[in-house]
Amino acid sequence: MQATLTINSRGVITLPAKLRKMMGFKLDDQLIAETTAQGLLLRPAVTLPLEIYSAARVQEFDDEEKRLAAVMRKR
């Protein structure tokens, strides 16, 4: 399928609804734009949530590691 896209004054490109539906894109999906010898390639991006641990959470991990080490020494 071919589609004509327009870039607005803010640099935003809108994908036509028919193309989004065909590709299965949903609201807030992310795409990777890559330049190729043929032009611009858009492909789905895989994003994974990232957890940033607080000092308290790191302390919980450390405490559990110490508890586990004590249990393992007893075995």
Secondary structure, DSSP 8 states (H G I E B T S, - for coil): ------B-TTS-B---HHHHHHHT--TT--EEEEEETTEEEEEE----------HHHHHHHHHHHHHHHHHHHH-
